[in-house]
Amino acid sequence: TLGVTPSGNPATITVTVPAGAAQDAAGNANAATSASVVYSVQSPFLYSTAFDGTAAPTGWSANGDWQWGVPTSGPNADHTGGGKLYGTVLAGNYNDNASEYLTTPTFTLPSSGSPYRLRFWMWMNAESGYDGGNLEMSVNGGAFSVVPSGTLSVPYNSTALASMPGGLGWTGTTYAAWTRVRMNLAAYAGSTVQFRFHFTSDGGVSAPGWYIDDFALEQDPVITLAATDPVAADGGNTGAFSLNLFPSAPGPLSVGYSVAGTAANGTDYTILGGVAPVAAGTQTSTIGVNPINRNGARTATQTVVLTLANGTDYTVGSANTATVYIASEVGYDAWRAGHFTDAEFTNDLVSGPKADPDGDGIPNLLEYALGLDPKTANVGGLPKPQIVTVSGQNYLGMTVAKPQSASDVTYSAEVSGDLLTWDSSSTAVSTTVQGNTPAGFDTLIFQDQTPMGAANGGRRFLRLRVTRN
């Protein structure tokens, strides 16, 4: 066993064993071998810091009023509560005539794969229209320039900030509550980038200032949908959909979805609200389908179809629709659910009416109609032919054991003298029913109304037809 600690996303490792470097229990030396393995790293972060260590994070620089630590003014706590952050004076108001920078390390963005997004949380209380800050960016070591407002999820709220060169920035108390800001970095794939937070003030009124926390370069997860428990039924047998994320959720997500299908949301199953919460750091989330007992009224199998909706913090993958079945409470589908696994239930080649999984020549619909086990080959349960003698004449007959639970199929006998023309009319074949013999079954007795003998060519044929209603 060779342990591997991933450091990329994704990454490849090649292991080479030289000839003769190992031997088996008999002392036989190995031949030279080499193998490469591609492994995936589930983390959504190229970089992430909450600033909560015992020292300021490596690579960050701050001048002027920018300070790292626990705030006792402004928000009085970091974004998540009780930790550390960067702010313009942690224990009071910023100074007048300030122009100061909080600068990040440099980051090299991968040239391929899902794009990364810059994310940080900010809190601001600054003299409106006069004091405030903006975000600057350097690409491949070039000069810093102000990030355009339109590329930010929270645009600047001022184009004429008095103390800021160029006038663009955030100002006032609009963001005097923790606010998340994001920026799509897809245009910079393959580049080295660096950011800095520029805060300025004039010579007049001061205030608590600008606070930055929970900084990251993260990927939006791609979310796909699958029916991991595709068959539900009354009596506590629930179904389930699974949301699968790659990479894991960088923060709490609310994933939207629509509901369709033949089952009624809130009537046939506990209502699904159209939004699934996903916890930060997780790669899966489950949406359960809990049937509401219909007390025998569910006479056909129903479907619950979910389709993922597009969102702002995730991308919907190609596998975005899935189906859970709620099995009928009665009839063939109830029998099907009781005899097959969930995977088999949804596969007509295994559990469909025409399938023959046990290979005994009896299709599933006939197995159901005769009360047989579809997974155990058994021709002993087939209808029993018989010769009935009436007034010296021999008639062809047949007995069929019909399960009383098989309420959705029709049994009929057909007779023929040449295997070409068949007749199922009451004048051609009679039907007698013996109830509850044996218990749970009704015995159907069919008899040809044309006697066997030379006058009729000597040959008569009788067959059973089972039809699903």
N, C-alpha and C positions, 0 to 999 in steps of 0.2 A: 504494500500500500504506500502510495506517495501522496502526501498532503499538499494541497495547492491553495495559496491565498490569493484570490483575484485582486488585480489592481487596475483593470481596464474595463471597458464596457462597449462591445464584448471583447474577448481576448482569445488568443490561441497559444497553446503550450506544446512544444515538441519534446518528447522524451526519447533518448537514444540509449540503447544498451549495447556496448561494444561486444564483439565476438569473444567468447571465453570469459566474460565477466561474471557469469553465473552458471550454475550447474544444477541438475536435478538430483533426486535422492540416490540415483545409481551412479552419480559422478559424471554424467554426460554433460559436456560443455555446451552452452547455447551458441546459436548462430547470431550474427549481428542483426538487431532489430531496431526499428524506429517507428514511432507513432505520434501523430499530432491530434490533439483534442481541442475542439472549440467549446468554450464554456461561456455562459451568459451571466453577467452581473446584474442583479435585480435592482440595485440602487438607482434612483432617479437623479442623483446629485453628481454633478461634476465638482461642485464645491458647495459647502454649507457650513455656516457658523451661527450660533446663537449668542456669541460673545460671553458665554457664561463660565469660561475657564478661570484658572487661578491667575492668569496673566492675559493681557490683550492678545488676540490672535496674531500669529506670525504673518508678517508681510503687510500689515496695515500701518498707515502713518496718519497722524493728526496734528494740526497746528492751531494756534489761536485758542478759541474757546472750546474746541472739540475735546471732549474728555471721555474716557472709558471707565465704567464702573456701575454702581447701583445709584439710580437717580433718587433724589429727595425733593425735587421740584418738578415742574412740568407734569408728566404723567404719573410721577411718584412710584412707578414700577415699570419693569420692562413689558414687552408685548405679552409674554406668557405668564408673567407675575412672579416676582421674587428673585429675578436674575439680574443680569447685567446687560448693558447696551453702550452705544456711543451717543453723546448728546452735547449740545452747546451749553456748557456749564451745568453740572449735575445738581448743584445745590443753590441755584439762583437764576437770575436773568442773564442773558448774553450782554456783551459790552457794545458800546456805540462804535460806529465807524469800523465795523468788522468786515473782513474779507478773508475767509479761512476755509480750509479744505480737509475733508476726511477722504483718504485715498486707499483704494483696495489693492491687493496683490494683482499681478498679471495672470491671465488665464488663457490657455490655448484651447480653442474650441475644436472638436473633432470635425474632419472634413466631410464625413458622411454619417448616416444614421438620422434618427429623429432629432429635430432642432432643440437647442437649449433655450431657456428663458431666464432672464435676470429676474429675481424676485427679492423684495425687501419690504419691511413694514416701517411706516413712519408715523410720527406724531408731531404736530407743529402748532405753535401759538406764537405768532410774530406780528409786529405792527403792520396792519393791512395796507398794502400798496407801497410800503416803504422798505420793509425788511422781509427777508425770506431766503429761499434756496432753490437750486436746480441741480440736475444731474449732468455730469460731463463724462465723455468717453474718449479714450485713445485707442486707435487700431494699429496694430503692428508697430508700436513704438512712436507713432506720429503725435502731433500736437493734440491736446485735449480740445474738444468742442462740445457745445451744449447738445444734449440728446434732443432731437425734435419732439415736440409735444405730442404729435400724432402717433408716435411709436410707443407711447406709454399708456398703460391701462388706466391710469389716472392722469389726465393731461394737466399741464400747468394751468393755474387759475388766474394768472396775470401775464399780460404781454407788455406791461409798462411798470415793472417793479423798479422803484426809484433808485435803490442802492445797487441794483444788479446791472452790470454791463450787458447791453442788449435787451434788458427788460423782462426776459422770460423767467418764470419761476412760480413756485408755490408760495403763498403768503396768507396772512390772516389766521383765523381760527376754524376755517372749514374742515381742517384735518386734526382738530384737537380731540380726536379719538383715533385709536390705532387703525391705520389704513394700509391695505396691501397694494403694492405697486408692482407691475410686471412689464417686461419688455421682451418681445420675440427677437432672438439673436440669429435666426436662420440666415440672414443676409451676411453674417460674419463667420460662417462655417469655414474652418481651416485657418482662421486668423487668431492672432493673439490680441486680447482686449484687456483694458483696464478702465476702472470707473473712479470717479471722485464726486463727492457731495460738496457743493460750493454754497456756503452760507454768507450772506452780506447783511449789513445794517447801516442805517444813516446815523446822524448825530442826535436824534431826538429820543422818542419813546422806545424803551426796551421791554422785553417780555421773556417768558421761559425759553422759547427758541425751538430748535429742531432736534428730534431724537430718532435714531435709526436702530433697528433690531432685526434679527432673523434674516440674514442676508444669504442668498443662495443662487447658484446657477443650476437649474433643474429642468428635467424633461417632463412634458405632459405624457401621462401613460396612454398607451393604446389599449382600448377596452374591447373585449369580445364577449359574446354571450353564448352559453351552452345550456341545454337541459340536462343537468347532472342526475336528476331523479325524474325521469320523463313520464312516469305513470302515477297518478293519484287515484284514490277511491274513497268512498264513504267509510266511516269507521276508524278514522285516525290515520289513514294512509295518505301522507302528504307528498306532494311533488316539489321539485325545486329547480330554479334556474341559478346559474353561477355566473357572476361577473368575473372575468379574468383580466388582470392588469399587467402590462409590461411597459416600462418598469413599474415598481410599486408606487402607490400614491404618495406624492411628495408632501401632501397636506390633506386635511379632510376634504372629501369630494361629495357632491350631490349629483348622482348620475340619473338623468331623466330617461324615461322609457314610455312607450305607448302600449296599450293592451287591446288585443282583438281576439278573435276566435269565436267558436259557437257557444261557449259557456258565457254566462252573464256575470260580469264583475260585480261582486257584492250580493249576488243572488245564488249563484251556483258555487261560489267559493268566497272566502273572506276577502274583502275589498283590497285591491292593490292600488296604491295612491299615485303611482307614476314617477316617484323619486326614490332612489335607493341610496342610503348613506354608505360611504366607504371611509374607513378610518385611515388616518395617516400611517404610512409604512406598510400597509397591507397590499396583498396581491390578488385577493379574492374577496368576494362578498356574495351572500346568498339571498335570493328572493324566493320565499316559500309560497307554495300554492296549497291552501288548506280548504278542501271541499266542505261545503255546507250540506249536512245530511238532508236529502230530499225525500226520505221515507218511501223509497220505491218509485218516486216520480221520475228519476233519471233513467229513462228507458233507452237511451242511446249514448254512446261515448262522445264526450265533448272535448273541445280543444281550448287551450289558453295559449295565445300567441303573443310573445313579447318582442318588441323591436326597440333597440336602443336609439335615443335621440342625441343629436349633436350637442356638445357643451363647450364652455369657454376654457375649461381647465383639463380637458382630455380629448383624445381623438377616438372616434368610433372605427373599429376594425371591420374587415370584410364579413366576419362571422357575427352579424349584428341582429339576427332573428332566430328564435328558437321556439319550440312547441312542447307544452306539457299536456298530456291527455288525462282527462278525468273519466275513468272507466264507468260504463253503464252499471247500474245496480242490478240489472236483470239481463237475461238472454245471453247470446253468444259472447259479447264483449266481457261480461262479468265472468263467464267461464274461462275466457281467454286470459283475463287478468289473474285468475286463480291458478292457472296451469303453466304460465310462462313468466320468465323474468322480465324486468322492465325493458331491457335491451331487445329481448325476443318479442315482446308485445308490440313494439314499434316497427318490427321487421315482418312485413307480410310474407316474405319467403319462408319464414319459420312459423309464424302464428296466424297467418291469413287463412281464410276459409278453404282455399284450394291447396294449401301446403300440406306436406306429409312428412313431418320431422322424424317419425319413428320408422319410416320406410316400409310400412306394412300394406301399402296400397290403399289405405283408407284416408281420404283427405280430412282435414280438421273439422269441417262443417259436419261431416258424417260421424266423426268421432264424438262430437258434441251431441248430435241428435240421437246417438245410440248409447250415450252415457259411458264412453270409453276414455281411456287415458291416452292423450295424444303423444306421449313420450314413451309409451310401452307398446311394442308390437303385439297385437292380439286380434286374431280374426275370429276368435270364439264368440265375440259379441255381435257378429253380423246376423242379419235376419235368418230365421230358420225356415227352410222350405218344408212342405209337407204335402201329402196326397190325402185328399178328403173324399170319402166314398158316400155318395148320396143316391139312394134308389138304384143301386147297382152301377152307377156312373162314377168315374174317378175325375176329380177336379184338382187342379193345382192350387195350393195355398201357401201362405207365408205368415209367420208371426214376427212381430217387431216389438222390442221392449223400448218404450218411449219415456225418457225422464220427464217427470211432471214439471221440472224447472225449465225445460226447453220450450219456452212460451213464444218464441219468435221464429219458429220454423213450422212449415206445413209438410205433412207426410201424405203421400199419395202413391197408390199402386197402379201400375200400368201393365196391360196384358197384350200379347201378340201371338200370332201363329206363324210369323215368318221373319221376325226380328227387323222388319222394315216399317210396318205400320203398327203403332201403339195406341191403345185406347184406355183411358182412365175413367170413363163415364160410369155412373152407378149401375147401368144395365150391363156393363162389361165386367165389372169387378165389384164385389161387395166388401163392406168394411164393418167389423164388429170391434167394440172397445170394451175391455175388461179393466175397470178402474182399480188402481192401487194394487196391482198384482205383477211383481212383488211390490213391497212398500216403497213408495217414492217413484214408482213407474206405473204407467198404463200399458197394458198389452194390446197391441193393434193386431187384429186377425183379418188378413185380406184373402179373398177367395175368387178365383176365376169363375165366371158364370158360364163358360163354354166347356163342356166335358172333354176329357182327353179320349182319343179313340180314332179308329181308322176313318170314320165318317168325317173327321176334321183334320185329316192328314196325319194324325197321330202325334203331332208336336204342339205343345203349348209353352209359352214363356211368360214369366211374371217377374217384374222388377220394381224396386222401390225408388221413388224420387223424393228427395228432401229439398225444400226450397226455403231460403231465408226470407222472412217477410220484410 
